[in-house]
Amino acid sequence: MIDPQANYAALQELLTQSAEYLDWPEENLFHVHKEISGWSIGQHLYHITMANASIPKLIERLKAGTLGNTEDEPKPGMLELITNGIIPGGREAPKRAVPPEDLTAELLNRDFKRMQKATKRLEPILGVLHAIPNRFPHLYFGPMSALQWLRFMEIHTRHHMVIVDKLVE
């Protein structure tokens, strides 16, 4: 079962932990340890930023009924991954969520803080997410509800923060 209050709290905690890296020197923030990941800490944080940035608006539009539908059927087996908190590794990020080659600490800081602020808009509507009937498709997981999109933000952020933790070690 998906618990929006718990998922939201966990997401906010992960974003608070992530924000601690924003003050790191650029040479540490953008150093790539290829044996662990093809992306630096900063690139993982920017990927999280880009992946999460549009989801609050998406959820708001699902709630308003201006996005998604109730007809699209979930992909068999895929939503169980979301419910169980699993993000399979090894998938290529969508182009819109790939960090730019010329990523700077300034851009990362600006966009991360905007995304973090956007996620906080969800807090007042957590109690009604379960009643939103419309679904909107995710690239890999297929049509997802507002609850599932919130859960996705949490588990996807956690997935990348596990990698960041390995980069820090």
N, C-alpha and C positions, 0 to 999 in steps of 0.2 A: 504494500500500500504506500502511496506517495503522500507525505505529510508536508503541505506547503509551508507551514510555520517553521518546521525543522529544516527543510531544504533552503528556505530563505535565510535563516540564521546561519546555517553552514556556509552558504554562498558569501554572505557578508563577512564572516570570519576569514574565509579564504582570500577575499579581496583585500581585507585589512592586512593580512600577512603578506600578500603579494605587493602591496603598496610600500612595504618596508624596503624593497629592492630599488625603488625609484630614486633613492638618494645615493645609491652606490656610484663610485667613479665609473665613467663610461668604459674604460678599458676592462673593468671587471664585469660590468653589465652586458657588454657586447662581445666578450670572449667566447669563442665556440670551442667546445670540447667534443670533437668529432667522434671520439670513442663512445660517447654517451648519447649525443644528439647532434643533428645537423644545424640546430638553432641554438643561439645563446639564451641566457636568462631573459635579456631584454626582448628578444624575438618571441620567446614563449609568452611573455607578458603582453606583448602587442597582439599576438594571435588570440589570446584570451579576450583582450580588449575588443578586437574586431568581431570575434564570434559572439560576444555577449552584447555588444553595443545596440544592435537593432532588436533584440528580443523583447525588452520591455515595451517598446512601441508595438511590436507584433502582438504581444499578449493584450495590450490595451485595445488594439483593433479587433482581436478575436472577441473580446468582451463587448465591444460596441456593435459587433455583427458586421463590420465593414471588411473583414478579411476571413478567408477560409470558408469551409462548408461542413455539413454534417454527413455528406454522402461518401467522401473518400474513406476507404477502408484502411485500417492500419496494416502494415506489412507483417505477415506472420513471423513471430519470433523476435522481431526487432524491438518492439515495445517492452518485451520482457527484459531486454538488456537495460533499457532506461529505468524500469522499475527496480531491477536488481543492482543498479548503479555501475554498470559496466560500459566502458568506452573501449572498443577493440582498438588495439594499437596497429600501426603500420598503414593507416589510411592516409591518403594525400589530402591535405587541407584544401578546401575550395579556394579558388584564386582570390576572392574578395577577403579572405581571412589570412592570406599569406603576408607576413611583414614585408614592407618595402625594402629594397636593397639599401636605400639611403636613410634608414631609420636612425633617428637621433634621440637622445635622452629627452630633449625638449618636446618633441612630437609624442613620444611615449608617455611622458608625464601628462601632457595636455589631454590626449585622447583617453588615457586610462582614467583620469579623474572625471571626465565627462561620462564615461561608461559607468563608473562606480556610482555617480550621482543618478544616472538613469535607472539603475537597478533599484534604487531606494524608492522610486515612484511606485513600485509593486507592493510595498508593505501595506498600504491601506486597502488593497483589494485581495489580499491573500485568502480571506474568508469566503470569497465568492468564486474563486478559480474553478472549483469542482463543478459549478453550475453552468459554466460556459460550454455550450454544445459544439461550437465550431472547432475544426481541426485545420492545421496548416502543415504542409509537408516539409520535412527536413530532408536534406540531400541524401543521407544514408538511412535514416530511421523511418522515413515515410511520414504519413499524416500523424501529427501529434496534437494533443489537447494543450490548453494553457498550463495545466498542472504538469504535463510532461515536458513542456518547454522550460518551465522553472526548474524542474528536476535536471533536465539536460544542462542548464547553465551551471548548476552546482557540480554535477559529476564530471563535466568536461573541464571545468576550472580545476577540480581536484586532480584529474588525470594529468594535466600539464604542470601542476604544482608538485606532483610526485617527481616528475622529470626535473623540475627546477631544483628540488631538494638534492637530487643526485648530482646536479651540476655544481652545487655549492660544496658538497663533501670533499 
